[in-house]
Amino acid sequence: MSKKRKDNEKKFGSWDKLPGGGRRYYYEIKGKHGWSARYVKEVNQAETTIRFYQEIYDQNDNLVEIHEKYPIDKGHKKVLKGEIE
């Protein structure tokens, strides 16, 4: 196991395998008012970051906003009900 993979597993704690041998790591933070944020890091097979973004969920666990931070910071994007990125 590579040091990068070991570090990502320790930092994020949860992950899914992606096609091609990459992984999607994530962890969640609960807010004070029932909302939550999920930080997501996608890496390729060599554990090089290919995408990093934040998902914001309301008190009913509905995705309401996405903030893609890497490779280009696209700012916050509202997610309309029923819309999936």
Backbone bond lengths (Angstrom), bond angles and torsions (degrees), N, CA, C in turn:
res aa  C-N    CA-C-N  psi(-1)  N-CA   C-N-CA  omega(-1)  CA-C   N-CA-C  phi
1 M - - - 1.461 - - 1.525 108.59 -
2 S 1.329 116.42 134.17 1.461 120.27 -179.43 1.529 110.75 -74.55
3 K 1.327 115.35 157.47 1.464 120.73 177.96 1.530 110.33 -62.33
4 K 1.348 116.72 -39.65 1.465 120.08 179.24 1.529 110.87 -60.19
5 R 1.336 116.87 -45.26 1.467 120.49 -179.88 1.529 110.22 -63.44
6 K 1.315 117.00 -44.16 1.460 121.52 179.37 1.531 110.66 -60.93
7 D 1.335 116.90 -43.62 1.467 121.29 178.53 1.530 111.46 -63.87
8 N 1.353 116.88 -43.65 1.467 120.49 179.31 1.529 111.18 -63.98
9 E 1.319 117.55 -42.30 1.464 121.09 179.00 1.525 110.50 -62.23
10 K 1.320 116.71 -40.85 1.470 120.56 -179.92 1.535 111.09 -68.20
11 K 1.320 116.38 -44.79 1.469 120.61 -176.61 1.529 112.59 -69.09
12 F 1.333 117.40 -45.38 1.461 121.12 -173.29 1.528 113.31 -92.21
13 G 1.310 118.15 -36.14 1.460 120.68 176.18 1.521 116.31 81.06
14 S 1.322 118.49 -27.17 1.468 122.22 -179.75 1.524 109.03 -133.09
15 W 1.332 115.34 146.83 1.461 118.90 178.57 1.517 110.95 -161.02
16 D 1.326 114.56 159.70 1.463 124.30 174.40 1.526 106.93 -124.34
17 K 1.310 116.13 148.26 1.460 120.52 175.34 1.524 108.90 -81.45
18 L 1.326 115.77 141.80 1.460 122.48 177.69 1.528 109.25 -109.63
19 P 1.323 117.11 156.57 1.471 119.88 175.36 1.532 109.58 -57.72
20 G 1.303 117.17 142.68 1.460 120.91 178.75 1.517 113.45 88.93
21 G 1.330 117.53 3.28 1.460 120.49 176.34 1.513 115.85 93.95
22 G 1.325 117.86 -0.53 1.459 120.95 178.08 1.524 111.34 -79.41
23 R 1.321 114.86 -178.59 1.469 120.94 178.93 1.515 110.56 -140.77
24 R 1.332 115.11 155.19 1.465 122.83 172.33 1.530 106.06 -117.14
25 Y 1.330 115.40 107.87 1.462 121.63 178.21 1.524 108.81 -92.66
26 Y 1.340 117.26 149.43 1.460 119.77 177.26 1.519 111.71 -158.02
27 Y 1.339 114.06 155.92 1.465 121.35 169.93 1.519 108.00 -147.99
28 E 1.328 115.52 155.86 1.457 120.94 -176.00 1.522 111.34 -117.57
29 I 1.321 114.53 147.84 1.456 122.36 175.49 1.521 107.21 -126.33
30 K 1.321 116.71 128.68 1.465 121.65 177.87 1.520 109.70 -87.93
31 G 1.338 115.91 136.52 1.450 121.39 178.28 1.518 111.67 -89.66
32 K 1.313 116.74 173.59 1.470 122.67 -178.04 1.524 113.52 -72.68
33 H 1.320 118.22 -23.35 1.465 121.56 -173.92 1.523 112.84 -112.41
34 G 1.332 117.10 25.79 1.456 120.99 176.38 1.520 114.67 91.27
35 W 1.326 117.03 -10.99 1.450 119.91 177.65 1.522 109.19 -81.90
36 S 1.334 117.67 165.11 1.459 121.04 177.67 1.520 110.12 -144.59
37 A 1.320 114.53 160.37 1.464 121.59 176.94 1.515 107.85 -124.88
38 R 1.304 115.72 139.29 1.465 121.58 175.12 1.526 106.73 -118.29
39 Y 1.323 115.65 123.94 1.454 121.92 176.22 1.519 108.18 -96.35
40 V 1.328 116.60 128.61 1.455 122.18 -173.29 1.531 109.71 -126.66
41 K 1.329 114.83 130.28 1.458 121.80 177.90 1.517 108.10 -125.11
42 E 1.337 116.92 121.62 1.451 121.56 177.31 1.519 108.29 -105.04
43 V 1.336 115.38 132.46 1.465 121.27 -179.12 1.519 110.00 -127.37
44 N 1.331 115.42 157.99 1.466 119.74 175.18 1.531 109.22 -87.30
45 Q 1.310 116.52 -173.32 1.459 121.30 -176.37 1.535 112.31 -61.08
46 A 1.327 117.63 -29.08 1.469 122.35 179.14 1.529 112.00 -85.56
47 E 1.353 117.33 6.19 1.466 124.16 -178.94 1.523 112.60 67.73
48 T 1.328 117.55 23.60 1.462 122.07 174.50 1.522 107.90 -86.04
49 T 1.319 117.13 130.89 1.463 121.77 -178.43 1.525 110.44 -64.43
50 I 1.338 115.48 128.22 1.462 119.82 176.42 1.530 111.10 -112.70
51 R 1.341 116.81 -19.48 1.465 120.68 179.66 1.522 109.21 -160.73
52 F 1.341 116.34 140.76 1.456 121.85 175.60 1.518 107.50 -140.42
53 Y 1.331 116.42 129.52 1.462 119.73 -179.06 1.522 110.93 -152.14
54 Q 1.321 114.16 166.48 1.458 122.79 179.94 1.530 108.21 -120.24
55 E 1.325 116.08 134.05 1.466 121.79 175.35 1.524 107.99 -111.01
56 I 1.318 117.00 134.88 1.462 122.31 178.84 1.523 108.54 -111.01
57 Y 1.326 116.45 128.83 1.465 123.47 -179.54 1.525 109.80 -117.13
58 D 1.332 116.77 141.41 1.460 120.90 177.51 1.528 110.67 -80.60
59 Q 1.322 116.07 -176.19 1.469 121.88 -176.72 1.524 112.90 -64.18
60 N 1.331 118.00 -15.76 1.465 122.44 178.32 1.531 111.85 -101.63
61 D 1.320 116.77 14.55 1.471 123.68 -179.03 1.528 113.47 63.08
62 N 1.334 117.18 27.92 1.460 121.86 174.00 1.528 108.85 -90.96
63 L 1.327 116.89 131.94 1.459 121.22 176.03 1.524 108.40 -67.91
64 V 1.341 117.09 122.29 1.461 120.06 -176.84 1.530 113.36 -117.80
65 E 1.340 116.89 -18.48 1.452 119.17 -176.28 1.526 110.10 -157.93
66 I 1.326 116.03 145.12 1.460 122.66 175.18 1.527 107.54 -128.09
67 H 1.322 115.24 136.00 1.461 120.46 175.44 1.517 108.25 -123.93
68 E 1.332 116.02 99.96 1.462 120.59 177.39 1.518 107.96 -79.21
69 K 1.331 116.51 125.49 1.454 121.83 -174.59 1.523 113.25 -108.79
70 Y 1.342 117.38 -26.33 1.459 121.44 -177.27 1.508 108.91 -146.15
71 P 1.298 121.02 135.70 1.453 128.09 17.56 1.526 114.35 -83.20
72 I 1.327 117.86 -19.81 1.467 121.55 176.79 1.524 107.64 -127.22
73 D 1.335 115.86 131.66 1.460 119.57 178.20 1.527 108.22 -74.22
74 K 1.332 115.78 107.94 1.458 121.17 -177.57 1.519 112.57 -96.94
75 G 1.319 117.30 3.27 1.457 120.50 -179.61 1.519 111.19 73.70
76 H 1.323 115.83 -174.16 1.460 121.57 -178.25 1.528 110.48 -81.60
77 K 1.323 115.80 136.97 1.463 121.58 177.59 1.525 107.77 -124.57
78 K 1.317 115.98 120.17 1.465 120.68 176.39 1.517 109.59 -67.30
79 V 1.305 116.42 140.87 1.459 122.25 177.29 1.517 107.14 -108.30
80 L 1.328 115.92 120.25 1.448 120.29 179.79 1.515 110.12 -76.49
81 K 1.310 117.51 151.76 1.444 121.51 -178.95 1.529 110.91 -54.64
82 G 1.328 116.15 127.64 1.454 121.79 -179.98 1.523 114.14 87.26
83 E 1.331 117.33 -9.73 1.459 121.41 179.85 1.522 109.55 -86.76
84 I 1.309 116.12 134.61 1.457 121.18 176.82 1.498 108.02 -123.94
85 E 1.327 116.31 134.46 1.470 120.24 179.90 1.491 110.85 -68.81
